[in-house]
Amino acid sequence: MPETKNKIATREAYGRALVEFGATNDFYVLDADLSKSTMTTYFKNEYPRRHINMGIAEGNMMSVAAGIAAVGKTCFASTFAVFAAARGCEQIRNSICYPNLNVKIGATHAGISVGEDGASHQAIEDIAIMRAIPNMHVVQPCDAVSTRLAVKAALETDGPFYLRLGRLAVDEVYTEENCNFKLGKGIVLKNGFDLTIITSGLMVQESLKVAKSLEKKNISVRVVDMHTIKPIDEELIIQCAKETNRIVTVEESNIYGGLGSAVAEILCKYEPCKIKMIGIEDKFGRSGKPTELLEYYGLSAAKIESQIVDFLNDK
């Protein structure tokens, strides 16, 4: 992982990417009165005729996005993840995914790392909701470089996308030169043979810290950035199960229906092995500082490492 001087949030990188690709792609950006938070304000400043503030009406925003896509234009619809997945769910299902339209949902402020805004603003169930809807792609990049490439992939791929983005500024994992981002293909960031951590988003950085710490204890850990949760990389999951025999999934979302469930579905079908799911264990979020919340819900590097050690000791 390269040393980082300036941390950038994935929501920030999303806003920048929209501006960059907006110069050569004729798409529209909608926002539900949160453009300064979702960072679509950058696009609004550069291309005001292609940015529409829909107000606090997420369901209507998704319907309008579907209408724009229905006449041949790609459309990005942006708001907080909790509002996109919940308030806009019916319209996403029936108006976007059912006709398989080119609407890309920029869902920012996902997970508990939103912080002080508390449970009402902390999306923990959105992955489960979105991956259950036919035709939907679900992608969660971990840093600025992979976010830019995720937006690019969304533009180049037909159909609905759910881009799950975070509020916090995060360390870089990739450089422009070394990020082999391919839709539906996970990336092995570190090789190892005692177990594999499969993760995405903010938890990639935490998992790399865990792997480095465990290496000092002679525990060899493979780390996979599974940025595309749907369609998921079945081949890589099966390979990791065969070669390490133990899988740990780490996610900043509810373990029911999330990344861990997606991985378990592949393992039980093709390559059964021991698996542990680390995430939010069917609880709502709460108000607090992001780092404190990650610690409280067992998602700090130290807490993840402790759970993995217990898993390895469980013969």
C-alpha positions as CSV (number, residue, x, y, z in Angstrom):
1,M,0.0,0.0,0.0
2,P,1.6,3.3,-1.0
3,E,2.3,6.0,1.5
4,T,-0.5,8.6,1.5
5,K,0.1,12.3,2.0
6,N,-3.5,13.4,1.2
7,K,-6.3,11.1,2.2
8,I,-9.4,11.3,-0.1
9,A,-12.9,10.0,0.6
10,T,-14.5,7.9,-2.1
11,R,-17.4,10.3,-2.3
12,E,-14.8,13.0,-3.1
13,A,-13.3,10.9,-5.8
14,Y,-16.8,10.2,-7.2
15,G,-17.4,13.9,-7.6
16,R,-14.1,14.4,-9.3
17,A,-14.7,11.5,-11.6
18,L,-18.1,12.8,-12.7
19,V,-16.4,16.1,-13.8
20,E,-13.6,14.3,-15.6
21,F,-15.8,11.9,-17.5
22,G,-18.5,14.6,-18.0
23,A,-16.2,16.3,-20.5
24,T,-16.4,13.5,-23.0
25,N,-19.7,11.7,-22.0
26,D,-23.1,13.3,-22.3
27,F,-24.7,12.1,-19.1
28,Y,-26.9,13.8,-16.5
29,V,-26.5,14.0,-12.7
30,L,-29.4,14.2,-10.3
31,D,-29.1,14.9,-6.6
32,A,-31.5,14.9,-3.7
33,D,-30.5,18.2,-2.1
34,L,-27.2,16.8,-0.9
35,S,-24.8,17.9,-3.6
36,K,-22.3,19.4,-1.3
37,S,-22.1,16.1,0.7
38,T,-22.2,13.7,-2.3
39,M,-19.8,16.0,-4.1
40,T,-21.9,16.3,-7.2
41,T,-21.6,20.0,-6.6
42,Y,-18.3,19.7,-8.6
43,F,-20.3,18.5,-11.6
44,K,-23.0,21.2,-11.1
45,N,-20.3,23.9,-11.2
46,E,-18.8,22.6,-14.5
47,Y,-22.0,21.4,-16.3
48,P,-25.0,23.2,-14.7
49,R,-27.3,22.3,-17.6
50,R,-26.8,18.6,-16.9
51,H,-27.2,18.8,-13.1
52,I,-30.7,18.7,-11.5
53,N,-31.4,19.1,-7.8
54,M,-34.5,17.1,-7.2
55,G,-35.0,18.2,-3.6
56,I,-35.6,15.8,-0.7
57,A,-37.6,13.4,-2.9
58,E,-35.5,10.3,-3.5
59,G,-38.2,8.1,-5.0
60,N,-39.1,10.9,-7.5
61,M,-35.4,11.3,-8.3
62,M,-35.1,7.7,-9.2
63,S,-38.2,7.9,-11.4
64,V,-36.8,11.0,-13.2
65,A,-33.5,9.3,-13.6
66,A,-35.3,6.3,-15.2
67,G,-37.1,8.7,-17.6
68,I,-33.9,10.3,-18.7
69,A,-32.3,6.9,-19.2
70,A,-35.4,5.7,-21.1
71,V,-34.8,8.3,-23.8
72,G,-31.2,7.2,-24.3
73,K,-29.2,9.2,-21.8
74,T,-27.1,7.8,-19.0
75,C,-28.0,9.2,-15.6
76,F,-26.3,9.3,-12.2
77,A,-28.6,9.7,-9.2
78,S,-26.9,10.6,-6.0
79,T,-27.8,10.8,-2.3
80,F,-26.9,9.1,0.9
81,A,-26.9,5.3,0.7
82,V,-29.6,4.9,3.4
83,F,-32.0,7.2,1.4
84,A,-31.1,5.7,-2.0
85,A,-31.6,2.1,-0.9
86,A,-34.7,2.6,1.3
87,R,-36.7,5.6,0.1
88,G,-35.9,4.9,-3.6
89,C,-36.2,1.1,-3.5
90,E,-39.5,0.7,-5.2
91,Q,-38.6,3.0,-8.1
92,I,-35.1,1.4,-8.4
93,R,-36.7,-2.0,-8.7
94,N,-39.6,-1.2,-11.0
95,S,-38.5,1.8,-13.0
96,I,-34.8,1.2,-13.3
97,C,-33.9,-2.4,-12.8
98,Y,-36.9,-4.1,-14.4
99,P,-36.4,-2.3,-17.7
100,N,-32.6,-2.5,-17.2
101,L,-31.9,1.1,-17.7
102,N,-28.6,3.0,-17.6
103,V,-29.0,4.6,-14.2
104,K,-26.0,4.7,-12.0
105,I,-26.7,5.3,-8.3
106,G,-24.0,7.2,-6.4
107,A,-24.8,6.1,-2.8
108,T,-22.5,8.0,-0.5
109,H,-22.1,8.0,3.3
110,A,-22.6,4.3,3.5
111,G,-22.0,2.2,6.7
112,I,-21.5,3.3,10.3
113,S,-18.5,5.5,9.5
114,V,-21.0,8.3,8.7
115,G,-20.4,9.0,12.4
116,E,-22.4,11.4,14.5
117,D,-25.5,11.4,12.3
118,G,-26.5,8.1,13.9
119,A,-28.6,5.2,13.0
120,S,-31.1,7.0,10.8
121,H,-28.3,8.0,8.4
122,Q,-26.1,4.8,8.6
123,A,-26.9,2.4,5.8
124,I,-26.1,-1.2,7.0
125,E,-28.7,-3.1,4.9
126,D,-28.2,-1.5,1.5
127,I,-25.9,-4.1,0.0
128,A,-28.5,-6.8,0.9
129,I,-31.3,-4.8,-0.7
130,M,-29.4,-3.9,-3.9
131,R,-27.8,-7.3,-4.6
132,A,-31.3,-8.9,-4.4
133,I,-32.7,-6.9,-7.3
134,P,-32.2,-8.4,-10.7
135,N,-30.0,-6.6,-13.2
136,M,-28.3,-4.4,-10.5
137,H,-24.5,-4.2,-10.3
138,V,-23.2,-3.6,-6.8
139,V,-19.7,-2.0,-6.5
140,Q,-17.9,-0.7,-3.5
141,P,-14.4,0.8,-4.2
142,C,-11.9,1.3,-1.4
143,D,-10.0,4.4,-2.5
144,A,-9.8,7.3,-4.9
145,V,-8.2,5.4,-7.8
146,S,-10.6,2.5,-7.7
147,T,-13.5,4.9,-7.4
148,R,-12.6,6.6,-10.5
149,L,-12.3,3.3,-12.3
150,A,-15.6,2.2,-10.9
151,V,-17.3,5.2,-12.3
152,K,-15.6,4.6,-15.6
153,A,-16.8,1.0,-15.6
154,A,-20.3,2.1,-14.8
155,L,-20.3,4.4,-17.8
156,E,-18.9,1.7,-20.1
157,T,-21.3,-1.0,-19.0
158,D,-25.0,-1.1,-19.8
159,G,-27.5,-1.4,-16.9
160,P,-28.1,-0.2,-13.4
161,F,-25.2,0.3,-11.0
162,Y,-25.2,0.8,-7.2
163,L,-21.9,2.5,-6.3
164,R,-21.4,2.3,-2.5
165,L,-19.2,5.2,-1.3
166,G,-18.0,6.5,2.0
167,R,-17.8,9.7,3.9
168,L,-14.3,9.3,5.5
169,A,-11.1,10.3,3.8
170,V,-9.1,7.1,3.4
171,D,-5.5,6.0,2.6
172,E,-4.7,5.1,-0.9
173,V,-4.5,1.4,-1.7
174,Y,-3.8,1.8,-5.4
175,T,-1.9,4.0,-7.8
176,E,-3.1,4.7,-11.4
177,E,-0.4,2.3,-12.6
178,N,-1.1,-0.7,-10.4
179,C,-4.9,-0.8,-10.1
180,N,-6.1,-3.7,-12.3
181,F,-9.8,-2.9,-11.8
182,K,-12.1,-5.1,-13.8
183,L,-15.8,-5.3,-13.1
184,G,-16.7,-8.6,-11.5
185,K,-13.1,-9.5,-10.7
186,G,-11.6,-9.3,-7.3
187,I,-8.0,-8.1,-6.7
188,V,-5.5,-10.0,-4.6
189,L,-3.7,-7.3,-2.7
190,K,-1.5,-9.6,-0.6
191,N,-0.8,-13.3,-0.9
192,G,-1.0,-15.7,2.0
193,F,-1.7,-19.3,2.8
194,D,-3.2,-19.7,6.3
195,L,-6.5,-17.9,5.5
196,T,-8.0,-15.4,3.1
197,I,-9.7,-12.1,4.0
198,I,-12.3,-11.0,1.4
199,T,-13.4,-7.5,1.9
200,S,-14.3,-4.2,0.2
201,G,-14.6,-0.5,0.8
202,L,-13.2,1.1,4.0
203,M,-12.5,-2.4,5.4
204,V,-9.8,-3.0,2.7
205,Q,-7.4,-0.7,4.5
206,E,-8.2,-2.2,7.9
207,S,-7.7,-5.7,6.5
208,L,-4.3,-4.8,5.1
209,K,-3.3,-3.6,8.6
210,V,-4.5,-6.9,10.1
211,A,-2.5,-8.9,7.6
212,K,0.7,-7.0,8.3
213,S,0.2,-7.4,12.0
214,L,-0.5,-11.1,11.8
215,E,2.5,-11.7,9.5
216,K,4.7,-10.7,12.5
217,K,3.1,-13.6,14.3
218,N,3.9,-16.0,11.5
219,I,0.3,-16.1,10.3
220,S,0.1,-15.8,6.5
221,V,-3.0,-13.9,5.3
222,R,-4.2,-13.3,1.8
223,V,-6.2,-10.1,1.3
224,V,-8.7,-9.8,-1.5
225,D,-10.4,-6.5,-2.5
226,M,-13.8,-7.8,-3.7
227,H,-14.9,-4.4,-5.0
228,T,-17.6,-5.9,-7.2
229,I,-20.1,-7.6,-4.9
230,K,-22.5,-8.3,-7.7
231,P,-21.6,-9.9,-10.1
232,I,-19.1,-11.5,-7.6
233,D,-15.8,-13.2,-8.6
234,E,-16.8,-16.8,-8.1
235,E,-13.6,-18.2,-9.6
236,L,-11.3,-16.3,-7.2
237,I,-13.4,-17.2,-4.2
238,I,-13.2,-20.9,-5.1
239,Q,-9.5,-20.6,-5.6
240,C,-8.9,-18.9,-2.3
241,A,-11.0,-21.6,-0.5
242,K,-9.0,-24.4,-2.1
243,E,-5.6,-22.8,-1.4
244,T,-6.1,-21.4,2.2
245,N,-9.1,-23.5,3.4
246,R,-10.4,-20.7,5.6
247,I,-12.2,-17.5,4.5
248,V,-12.9,-14.4,6.6
249,T,-15.2,-11.7,5.2
250,V,-15.0,-8.2,6.6
251,E,-17.6,-5.6,5.7
252,E,-19.0,-2.3,7.0
253,S,-22.6,-3.6,6.7
254,N,-25.0,-6.1,8.2
255,I,-23.6,-9.6,7.9
256,Y,-27.1,-10.7,6.8
257,G,-27.3,-10.4,3.1
258,G,-24.1,-8.6,2.6
259,L,-20.6,-9.5,1.2
260,G,-20.2,-12.4,3.6
261,S,-23.5,-13.9,2.5
262,A,-22.5,-13.5,-1.1
263,V,-19.2,-15.3,-0.5
264,A,-20.9,-18.0,1.6
265,E,-23.4,-18.7,-1.2
266,I,-20.5,-19.5,-3.6
267,L,-18.6,-21.6,-1.0
268,C,-21.5,-23.8,0.0
269,K,-22.3,-24.5,-3.6
270,Y,-18.8,-25.1,-5.0
271,E,-16.1,-25.4,-2.3
272,P,-17.2,-25.7,1.3
273,C,-14.7,-24.5,3.9
274,K,-14.6,-22.8,7.2
275,I,-15.9,-19.2,7.0
276,K,-16.2,-16.4,9.4
277,M,-18.2,-13.2,8.7
278,I,-17.0,-10.1,10.4
279,G,-19.4,-7.1,10.1
280,I,-22.3,-5.5,11.8
281,E,-24.2,-8.3,13.6
282,D,-27.8,-7.4,12.9
283,K,-27.7,-4.1,14.9
284,F,-28.5,-0.6,14.0
285,G,-25.8,2.0,14.1
286,R,-25.5,4.7,16.7
287,S,-24.1,8.2,17.0
288,G,-20.4,8.6,17.7
289,K,-17.0,9.4,16.2
290,P,-16.3,7.1,13.2
291,T,-13.2,5.6,14.7
292,E,-15.0,4.9,18.0
293,L,-17.9,3.3,16.1
294,L,-15.6,1.0,14.1
295,E,-14.0,-0.1,17.4
296,Y,-17.5,-0.5,19.1
297,Y,-18.8,-2.7,16.2
298,G,-15.6,-4.8,16.0
299,L,-14.4,-3.3,12.7
300,S,-11.1,-1.7,13.8
301,A,-7.9,-3.5,12.7
302,A,-7.3,-4.6,16.3
303,K,-10.8,-6.0,16.8
304,I,-10.7,-7.7,13.4
305,E,-7.3,-9.3,14.2
306,S,-8.6,-10.6,17.6
307,Q,-11.6,-12.3,15.9
308,I,-9.4,-13.8,13.3
309,V,-7.0,-15.3,15.9
310,D,-10.0,-16.8,17.7
311,F,-11.2,-18.3,14.4
312,L,-7.8,-19.8,13.6
313,N,-7.6,-21.3,17.1
314,D,-11.0,-22.9,16.6
315,K,-10.0,-26.3,15.3
